[in-house]
Amino acid sequence: MSCSIDGGGRGRGGRGGDGQGSGDGPAAGGGESPARTPALGRVVPAPSSVEPAAGVHTLTADTAIRVGESDDARAVGEYLAGLLRPSTGHPLPVTSEDGADGVRLRLDAAESALGAEGYRLESSDASVTLTAREPAGLFHAVQTLRQLLPAAVEKDTAQPGPWTVPQGTITDVPAYAYRGAMVDVARHFFTVEQIKRYVDQLALYKINKLHLHLTDDQGWRIAVDSWPKLTSVGAVTAVGGGSGGFYTKDDYREIVRYAASRHLEVIPEIDFPGHTAAALASYPELNPEGETSEIHTGVEVGFSSLTVGKDITYDFVDDVIREIAELTPGEYLHIGGDEADATSQEDYAVFMEKAQAVVAKYGKTVVAWHQLAGARPAPGAVAQYWGYDDTSAAERAGVLGLVGQGVRLILSPADRTYLDHKYTAEEELGLKWAGLVEVDRSYDWDPAAYLDGVPREAVLGVEAPVWTETLETTEQLEYMAFPRLLSTAERGWSSGGEWDEFRLRLAGQAGRWEAMGITYYKSPTVPWDEV
């Protein structure tokens, strides 16, 4: 696999230049060697508090991973050992035996200030100690530890080392509870293994929600036992008429299980009442006069609609939501609601009110795109905002109206967070209806201040969607996601921050991506060769 797609020359990441110390490194201009230790604060997302100290801690063949008697800590410890053993060649036994040395994982319910996902990392001569109140925080601490080790630790074959971690203390708590990434598997299908690979990449940057856009005009990608033609008919093709695919229920369960093992919650999206051509082609009785229709293989939107006045429509909605809710242990279920241009405003309001009630009936919190403003939101509803700089004042006012009714927002401004948008006009991949989104632009926003009149407490978090009209392969998805995914990850975890400093930390990730075989865009806005 190619490790990068150039947009301005190849370069290697590595040591920070922030005066925090970098451990051993090669001569100037030599690129990152396996022995290079990143500076203590040179991680993404930026930690809340960094207190560097002199020196490094070294992992050796004698290092143990100490987890105490906690099963949750042991699970994280085994995950850490699995990451480190291939490249270090060290045995790294996971043990319940206490000790003052090694890598020590501690869960402490008394650490209330760390919350559900925060952690503390303390590195000294003798040990590296990771402390959290909850398992998710301990898992996030491991991601920081990974980034503090030389990038070659990500390789799957033995590397020379040494394996050093800068000394000091990091205390870290996220700014927002919701930090998501979406994959559209409807326009082009991505397999279970492809999604699991992306989940591992998301976890490294402390993303905690995986939103799967499972249905659209071009394909229905999840099995529904009570409506089997949704997949036997509705999943056979994709954009451009290529082959489709779908997840069996066991496939979906495996994605949910794997994501949970990386502390990500899966949020399924079944898009109603528009974006439904695949469903309408599968079951003609969902059409107004029972007419037969075709699955759409183009990229146009806004032309399809469920028939709001038919009883069978709500039998369909109830069955689908029931079966998807049964498969989904998480809190949220997304019902779309966007671009329903073929549905009258009156019918849209009726449909969305009924669909939200079905979500509540099956014990989930409803999420919908911000067009939910055209209906009455259910208590506790969450709206996902995908507007951009040119979004009309009237549409923004509708979002403010939702907030005034107690709706919380997930922010996904299209001209900042949409990973499918072109970096430059010359790019072959991607769309540009919201404008070009170079890497610096993807970082240039603040969730707390993005929408005038929306208080910070109304913002549940952020999400980076990747729509797949032009994307068919893992390499293409990664190229569009990296580096911009990290901008959204940082805005969700760290909130504030300045581009001139972030771009240095971003450049320092390149060697890690190359070690992991991640395809990425070499943006000229990032000083890849200067860190």
N, C-alpha and C positions, 0 to 999 in steps of 0.2 A: 504493500500500500504506500502511495506517496504520502509523505509527512507534511507537506505544505503546498499550497498553491500560491505562487508568488504574486504580490501586488506591489513589488518594490524591493526585490532582492532577498536572499536568504540571510538569516542571522540566528544566533543562539541566545537564549535567555540566561539568567543567572543572578549573580550577586547584585544586591541593592546598593545604591549610592547615598544612603540616608544617614551615614555616620553611626550606624548601630553595630557595625562590625560584621564581617562576613566569613570568618574562619579562613581556612586555607583556600587559595585560588591560584589559577594559572597566571602566567605572565600577561601583561596588558595586550589586548587584542587577540587573545587565544581562544575566545569562546568559552562555553561552560564545560569543565571537565567533570568526570564522575565524582571528584573529591570536593567540589565546591559546595559550601554551606551557605544557603540564603541568609540574609540578615533577619533578625528576630521578627521585625514588623513587616517584612517583605512578602506578605501573603495576601490572597484575595478570597473573600472580602476582607477589608481592613478591620483589624480587631479594635475593640472598644478602648483597651488600655494596653500599652506595651512598656515594660520596664526592663531594658536590656542590661546585661551584666557581661563582664569580660569572660572569654573562654568558651569552650564548647564541651558538650557531653558526647561521648563516643559509644555507639552500639558495637558490641564485640561478640565473639562466639560464646562468651559466657553470659550474655545478657538474657535475663528472663523477663517475661511479661507477667506481672503480679496483679491478680484480679480479686483477691480475697474470696469471700464465700458467696458473692452475689452471682446468680446465674446471668443476670443482665450484663454485668461487667465482663463475665466470662465470654458471652457472645461477642461483645465488642473486641475483647482481647483476641479471640480466635480470628476475627475478621482482620485485625491489625497484623497478626502473625502471618496470615495468608497473603497479605500484601507485601510484607517485607522479606519473607524467606527466599523467594526466587532470586531476587537481585543481590541480597546480602550474602546468601549462602549460609547464614547463621541458623541454628536450630530454633532459637527463640521459643523455648517451652512456655506454655501458658499454665500458670500455677496458682493455687490458692495460698501458698506459703507466703507469709509476710516477710518483708525485708526492706532495708534502707537503700537498696541498689536496684538497677534495672529500670524498666518502664512500668510504672505503677498506675493502675486504673482504679479510681475511687468514686463510688456513688455515696453521697452524703445528703440525706433528707434535710439536714439542718442548713444547707447552703441555699437559703431562700432567695438571696439576691441574684442567684444565677438563673432562676426561673426554670421553665420547661426545656429550654434549649441552650442555655449558657454554659460556660465552662471556665476553668482556670488551668493553665499549663505552666508548670514550674520546672525549669531545667537547671540542673546543677552538675558539679563534677560527678556526684554519686548516682544520680537518678534523673529521670524525667517523670513527673507526677501529673496525671490528668485527673481533674476533679470536676464532678458535675452533680447536680441534684437529681437529674433524670437521665435515662439511657440515651435519649437523643442528644443531650448535651455532651455526653461522653463520646458519642460517635462523631459529633462535630469537632471535638478536640482532636480526635485521630486525624481528621482531614487537615487540620492546622499542622499537626506533627508531620504528616506526609510532606507538606509544602516547605517545612523547615529542614528536611533532609535533602541531600543532593538529588537533582532531577533523575539521575540514573536509577534511583530506587524504584521507579515505575516500570523498569524493564522486567521481562519475564525470564531472563537468563542471568547467571551469576556475573556480577560486575566487581571491579577491583576495590571500590570504596576509597578512603575510609568513610564510615557512616556517622557523620557528626551533626549535632543539633546545637544551635547557639544557646548560650545560657541566658537566663532571665525569666521574667514572668509575663504571661499574657492573661488578661481577664477579659472575657468577651461575652456579650449578650446581644441578641439580634434586635434590630429596630422594629421589625414587623413580624407578625406571627405567620403570615402567608407569603411564601416566596416560591413562585411557581414557574413551570415551563410547560408549554403545550406542544404536542405533536399532532398534526393533522394526518391521520392514517386513512382518510376517506378519499382524498384526491389521488394519492398514491399510497399503496399499502406497505407497511413496514412490519417485518416479522417479529415474533417474540424475542428472538436473539438480538435483533437490531435495537429493539426498545430497551432491553436489558443493558446493552452496551451504553446507550444514552443515559440510562438511569445511573450507571456508575460514574459517568462524567458529571452529571448534575450533582451527585452526592459530594464530589470533591469540592464543590463551591457552595455547599450548604443550602442548596435548593431542597425544599421539603414537600412540594406538591407536584404531581405529574398529572396534567390535564390531557386526556385522550379525546380528541375530536373523532368520534367513532362513526358518524353517519353524515352523509351529505348527498347532493344530487348525483355525484359520480360513483358512490358505492356505500353499501351498508356493511360494516366490518365487525359485527358482534352477533353471535348466534342468539336467537330468541326462539325457544322451543315451541311456543304457542303460535308463532308466525314463521315457519321454517323457510318460506320462499324469500324472506328478506335476505338470506344468504345464498340460497340455491339460485336465485335470479338476481338479486340486488348486489351481489358481491363479485360478479364475474369479470368486471371490467374496471377501468380507471380513466383518468384524464388521457386523452389521445387515443383511447380505445385499446390500451394495453391490458395485460392480465391483471386481475384484481387479487382478492384474497380476503380472509376474515379470520377472526379469533373464535375458536370453539370456547365453550365455557371453561374448560380446563386450561386452555391457553390464557384466557383472561385471569383466571385464578393464579396462574403462575406469575403473570406480570404483577398482580397485586401482592403476592407473597414476596417476590424478589424486591419490589419497591419498598415494602415494609421492612425488609432486612437491611435496607439502606436508609431507613427512617424517612421515606417519602410516602405520602398518602396519594392514592390514585383517585382522580376525579373524572368520572366518565361523562361525556357529553353526547346526548341524543338531541339533534337539532330539530326543533319544531317551531312553528308550523310550516315555514319555508325550508329551503335546502332539503327537500324531501322527494326528489324525482326518483331516487333508487327505490324508496318504499312504495311510491305510486306505481312504478313499473312492476313491482313484485306482486302487488295486490290491486288490481284495477278497481275493485269495489271501494277503495279509498278515494277514487276520483269522483267528481260531481255526478256524472251520469254512468259511472261504472265503465268508462271507456278505457281501452288499453293504451298505455303510454310507454315511452322508451326511457332507458337509463341515459342520463346526460353524460357525455364524455368531453364536453368543452369546459371552458372556465367561466362562462357568463353566470351571473347570479340574479336572484330576485324574481324568477319566473314560476317557481313551483309553490304549491300550497296544499296542505291537507284540507279536506272539506269540513269546514267548521260546523255546519248544520247537520251532519250525519251522526247517528248514534254509534255506528261502527268505528268512527274516528276515535271516540273516547274509550271504546273497548280496546282498540289498538294501543292507545296511549297508556291505559291502565296496565295492560299485559306487559308492554315493553318496560315501563318504569318499574313494575313489580319485579320482573326477572333481573333487571340490571341492579336494582337496589339489593336484591338477595345476594348477588355476587360481590357487592361492594361494601366492605366493612367501614369505610371512612364516612365522614359527616356529610359530604356534599354530593349533589347530583346536578349536573348542568343541563338545562333544557334549551340552550341556544336562544331562539327568539329574535335573531338578527335578520336583517335584509328580507323581511317577509313582504316584499313589494306586491306580490300577487294576492295578498290577503287584505281585505278592507280593514280600515281602522277599527270599525265596530266589531268585526269578526275576530280581529287580533286580540282585542281586549277580552272578549268572551273566552277565546281559546286559552290565553295565557293564565287567566284566573282559574280555569278548570285544571290545566296542566300543573300549576303550582300546588293546587289542592291534592292532586295525586301524589306528588313528591312528598308532601307532608304526611299523607296517609301511610306511606311506606317508610316513614321514620327518617327522612333525609332533609337537609337544608337546601333549598333551591338556590341555584346560581343561574343567571341568565346574562346575556350581553346587554349593554346599557339601553337598548331599544325597549327594555322592560318598562321604560318611562311611558310607553304607550298603553300600559295596562295598570291595574292596581296591584302593587307588590304585596306578596304574602308577608306576614310577620316573620322577621328574621332573614328575609331574602337578601341575597348578595348580588350586586350588579357588576359586570366586568366592562370597564370603559375602554373602548378601542379607538376613540377619536384622535385627532391630530391637529396640527396648527390651523388647518383650514376648516375644521369642524364648525358648523354654524353656531351663532349665539343661541338660537332657539333650541338646538339639540343639547347644548351645554346646560341651558336653563332646565331642560327636562331632567338632566342628571342631578342638578341641584334640588329639583323637586323630589326625586327619589331619596336623596340624603335627608331632606326635610321630613320624610316619612319613616326615617329610621333605617334605611337601607345602607349597608356598608359597601364599600367599593374595592374592587381589585383593579389596579391601574395597569393597562397595557396600551399606552399611547402608541399608535401604529408607526409614527415617524421617530420613535425612540426604541421600542422594544420588539417590533415585528422582525424576526430573524430571517424571514423570507424576502425582505426588501433588498434591492440592489445596493451594494456599497458605492459603486460608481456607474455612470451611464454606459461604460464599456463592458460591464459584466454580462455574461451570457445567461447566468442563472438569476432567478428572482423577478420580482415585480417592482413597480415604482409609483403606484397610484397615490401613495402618501408622501412621495418624494424619495430622494436618495438618503440612505442612512449609513454614512461612514461611521467608523468606530468612535470618533470623538463626539459625534452627534448622539450616539446611543447612550453616552454617559451624561449628556448635557441636560439633566432635568432633576428635579427634587420631588419625590412623591408627596411630601408634606405640603408643598406649595404649588403643585402642578395645576390644579383646578381652582380658580378664584372662587372663594366662598365656601369651599369644602374644608371643614376642620380636619386636622390631622387624625383625630380619634375616629373619624368616619372612614379612614383608609385602612382596610384590612391588610393590604399588602400589594405586591406587584407580580406580574407574570410576563414571561417572554414566549409568545407563540411562534411556531414555525409552520406556516401553511405550505402545502406541497404541490401546488399546481405545476411547478417547474422542477421539483426535486423527486428523484426516484431511488437514489442510492445513499448508503451510509456516508460515503465520502462527500456527496453533495450536501447532505444535511449538516455534517460537521463543518464544512467550509463556510456555510452561511451562519452557523451558530458561533463559531470561534473566530474572533475573540468577543463578539458582541454579547454573548450570553453572560459573560462576566460583569458587564456593565449593569445588567438587571440584577444579577446576584448581589452585587455590592450595594445597589440602591435599596434592595430589600433588607440586607443584613446591617449595613453600616449607615445608610441613609445619606448623610452628607459626604463631603470629600471634594477634592480639587483635581481636575483633569491632569494638570502638569505632574502631580505626584502619582496619580493612578496609572498613567501611561507607563511609568517606570516599573511599577509592580506588574502590570500587564505584560510588558516585554520579558520580565523574568519568568513568565510561565511557558515561554516558547520551548525551552529545552525539555520541560516536563511533557508537553504535548507530543513532541517528537519521540520521546521515550515511550509514550503510550500509543504511538501510531495514529494520532488524531490529525486529520486533515484540517488546515486552517488558512485563513486569509492573511497575508503579510501586508497589513495596512501601512501606508506611508505616514500615517499620523502617529504611529507608535515607534519609538527608537529601539528597534530590535537589536541593533548592533552596538548600542551605546551603554548598556548596563552591565 
